[in-house]
Amino acid sequence: MRQIGEVLISDEVWQTRFACDLTRCRGRCCMYGDLGAPISEEEEQKILQVFDEVKPMLTRQNQTFLSAGISETYKGSLHIREIRANTPCPLSFIDQDGVILCSLHTLALEKSRPLLEVKPLWCSLFPILLKQIDNCWTINCHIPEFCRSQKDPPPLLLSFADLLENFFGRDWVELLKKEYAQESAQEKL
């Protein structure tokens, strides 16, 4: 376990080298599990604000499903509503190559908007898992067997440095990069 500031990082996350290869995994993370992605009330409001913009990307079935609400509460936590276990998120669509894509992510790219302005943190960081415990954050990861990485990937945390900077700040990411650089230099000795 490592600690940078108020953030505890599991050894698995620290040692994992990974960068998503969407062409090989085909977006299966958007249909993984039996409960929709966890979101905050603020994230729910952001999705509602852009829903009319992403709606044309969705199937009529998903539009109808989401018209009854985009979220549900389970054990006190807010989640994106799930049509059923292990089916694509209702906010996703399938492109001409059969890859499951997020309408929120697509909107952010098309409109040159910051990803976290429209897409939930949990979805944006997957397979990184953040959890707050009191005043401390923990970072773990869960890389399902269907995930595929690009060749010669950087450390997992560095793959997501831009998003982590939005969450923990530039100083924290600079400390993270410094730790990796020091470790890399020591390994070369």
Secondary structure, 3 states (H helix, E strand, C coil): CEEECCEEECHHHHHCECCECHHHHCCHHHHCCCCCCECCHHHHHHHHHHHHHHHHHCCHHHHHHHCCCCEEEECCEEEECCCCCCCCCCCEEECCCCCEEEHHHHHHHHCCCCHHHCCCHHHHHCCEEEEEECCEEEEEECCCCCCCECCCCCEHHHHCHHHHHHHHCHHHHHHHHHHHHHHHHHHHC
